[in-house]
Amino acid sequence: MYNTIIIGAGPAGMAAALYLKRSGLKVLIIDKDAPGGQMLKTDKIENYLGFSSISGADLALNMFKQIKNDVKYVYGEVTSITKENNFIVATEKESYQSKNIVIATGKENNKLGLPGEDKIKGLSYCAVCDGAFYKDKIVGIVGAGNSAFTEALYLSTLAKKVYIINRSENIKADMIYQTKVKNKENIVYLKNASVTALNDNEGILNSVTLNNKEILPLDGLFLAIGGRPQVKFMENLKEEKGYLIVNEKRETNIKGVYAVGDVIKKDYYQIATAVNDGIVAALSIKESEI
Ligand SMILES: Cc1cc2nc3c(=O)[nH]c(=O)nc-3n(C[C@H](O)[C@H](O)[C@H](O)COP(=O)(O)OP(=O)(O)OC[C@H]3O[C@@H](n4cnc5c(N)ncnc54)[C@H](O)[C@@H]3O)c2cc1C
């Protein structure tokens, strides 16, 4: 029996774990993957205070090292949370009980919704993870935010040519990334362009068709078109477009259930804001115990 079970070991979940443990509460943290969440998909992080430049993997490891000796960590995917006297959190293998829940499951990547997307090889959501497969090749990246531009910059160091495919004229990426992209000779920026079909040769992507019917030969296509939280494991949570609604204490509409980080509706989705959410939820839980 735990005071709090945290679902998700990204920065939000790990920050909550650190503060809960330090306030003397019994905590369990569960993740279906390696600890770190989206930080593991990030090459360099240059906007987390205290580290002028650090790889996502190193920051994730630093955070995990800080909690791993004091907080019980379980590897597994949470498939359901139900309430009897306490919350019962089930993974594929085990179930655990707690008084409080912190949902810190982040968000999942959006898809283009095109035929073959889940089957054709050559599509990726993570340049840092898969970029090395495209050394000296031609790749595209769909999107116009910071993720798309930073991933394009990363890919431009490996690939021969990188196309940024933006469906509109608006660029959401910060000016610093826009300037860097403009200065890269092997990045071609396409505006008002969207992918309408994925073309393959025996299951391997070889080109995409654009909305103007042009066939763009590509060896790989990266998607950086945002994402949506997937909280299928618990019913009746108040949400908007999949993002959980919380109050200033990070409480959801269900008593004892808190939500933090990218899974909640908020203005800014960053590591620092995720950490902040985790701390606020942990302190709110502690306050409710006093
Ligand atoms: C390519 C990229 C670059 C970025 N660069 C930066 C940057 O430079 N600076 C910055 O501040 N932010 C950056 N971000 C954003 C930042 O990484 C996120 O805002 C932050 O990681 C959100 O933290 P989180 O803990 O809420 O969720 P996440 O990091 O998404 O972690 C959620 C965790 O929950 C786990 N999980 C999900 N469902 C379940 C389940 N059912 N059972 C068990 N576990 C589950 C996942 O495996 C994951 O580990 C970047 C994001 C991306 C994708």
The ligand as a MOL file (V3000), in Angstrom:
LIG
                    3D

  0  0  0     0  0            999 V3000
M  V30 BEGIN CTAB
M  V30 COUNTS 53 58 0 0 0
M  V30 BEGIN ATOM
M  V30 1 C 12.0660 16.1660 -29.7900 0
M  V30 2 C 11.7230 16.9310 -28.5240 0
M  V30 3 C 12.5790 17.9260 -28.0720 0
M  V30 4 C 12.2710 18.6490 -26.8990 0
M  V30 5 N 13.1650 19.5850 -26.4760 0
M  V30 6 C 12.9370 20.2390 -25.3230 0
M  V30 7 C 13.8940 21.1800 -24.8130 0
M  V30 8 O 14.9360 21.4220 -25.4140 0
M  V30 9 N 13.5920 21.8040 -23.6510 0
M  V30 10 C 12.4290 21.5850 -22.9630 0
M  V30 11 O 12.2400 22.1830 -21.9060 0
M  V30 12 N 11.5070 20.6890 -23.4140 0
M  V30 13 C 11.7370 20.0230 -24.5600 0
M  V30 14 N 10.8090 19.1290 -25.0340 0
M  V30 15 C 9.5410 18.9550 -24.2870 0
M  V30 16 C 9.7430 18.1220 -23.0200 0
M  V30 17 O 10.5280 16.9860 -23.3170 0
M  V30 18 C 8.3900 17.7150 -22.4420 0
M  V30 19 O 7.6300 18.8790 -22.1830 0
M  V30 20 C 8.5540 16.9350 -21.1350 0
M  V30 21 O 9.3420 15.7750 -21.3370 0
M  V30 22 C 7.2050 16.5250 -20.5630 0
M  V30 23 O 7.4350 15.7750 -19.4230 0
M  V30 24 P 6.3480 14.7670 -18.8190 0
M  V30 25 O 7.0060 14.1430 -17.6270 0
M  V30 26 O 5.0630 15.4530 -18.6460 0
M  V30 27 O 6.0660 13.6770 -19.9390 0
M  V30 28 P 7.0250 12.7240 -20.7630 0
M  V30 29 O 8.4050 13.2310 -20.8270 0
M  V30 30 O 6.2910 12.4550 -22.0290 0
M  V30 31 O 7.0400 11.3690 -19.8950 0
M  V30 32 C 5.8880 10.5760 -19.7770 0
M  V30 33 C 6.2820 9.1820 -19.3280 0
M  V30 34 O 5.0740 8.4360 -19.0590 0
M  V30 35 C 5.2520 7.1010 -19.5130 0
M  V30 36 N 3.9220 6.5150 -19.7500 0
M  V30 37 C 2.9730 6.9240 -20.6170 0
M  V30 38 N 1.8620 6.1370 -20.5220 0
M  V30 39 C 2.1290 5.2130 -19.5620 0
M  V30 40 C 1.3940 4.1320 -19.0170 0
M  V30 41 N 0.1480 3.8480 -19.3990 0
M  V30 42 N 1.9770 3.3570 -18.0580 0
M  V30 43 C 3.2450 3.6400 -17.6350 0
M  V30 44 N 3.9870 4.6630 -18.1280 0
M  V30 45 C 3.4410 5.4400 -19.0700 0
M  V30 46 C 6.0880 7.2680 -20.7890 0
M  V30 47 O 6.7690 6.0650 -21.1000 0
M  V30 48 C 7.0440 8.4040 -20.4110 0
M  V30 49 O 8.2470 7.9210 -19.8660 0
M  V30 50 C 11.0850 18.3710 -26.1770 0
M  V30 51 C 10.2240 17.3570 -26.6230 0
M  V30 52 C 10.5380 16.6280 -27.7880 0
M  V30 53 C 9.6080 15.5270 -28.2660 0
M  V30 END ATOM
M  V30 BEGIN BOND
M  V30 1 1 1 2
M  V30 2 1 2 3
M  V30 3 2 2 52
M  V30 4 2 3 4
M  V30 5 1 4 5
M  V30 6 1 4 50
M  V30 7 2 5 6
M  V30 8 1 6 7
M  V30 9 1 6 13
M  V30 10 2 7 8
M  V30 11 1 7 9
M  V30 12 1 9 10
M  V30 13 2 10 11
M  V30 14 1 10 12
M  V30 15 2 12 13
M  V30 16 1 13 14
M  V30 17 1 14 15
M  V30 18 1 14 50
M  V30 19 1 15 16
M  V30 20 1 16 17
M  V30 21 1 16 18
M  V30 22 1 18 19
M  V30 23 1 18 20
M  V30 24 1 20 21
M  V30 25 1 20 22
M  V30 26 1 22 23
M  V30 27 1 23 24
M  V30 28 2 24 25
M  V30 29 1 24 26
M  V30 30 1 24 27
M  V30 31 1 27 28
M  V30 32 2 28 29
M  V30 33 1 28 30
M  V30 34 1 28 31
M  V30 35 1 31 32
M  V30 36 1 32 33
M  V30 37 1 33 34
M  V30 38 1 33 48
M  V30 39 1 34 35
M  V30 40 1 35 36
M  V30 41 1 35 46
M  V30 42 1 36 37
M  V30 43 1 36 45
M  V30 44 2 37 38
M  V30 45 1 38 39
M  V30 46 1 39 40
M  V30 47 2 39 45
M  V30 48 1 40 41
M  V30 49 2 40 42
M  V30 50 1 42 43
M  V30 51 2 43 44
M  V30 52 1 44 45
M  V30 53 1 46 47
M  V30 54 1 46 48
M  V30 55 1 48 49
M  V30 56 2 50 51
M  V30 57 1 51 52
M  V30 58 1 52 53
M  V30 END BOND
M  V30 END CTAB
M  END
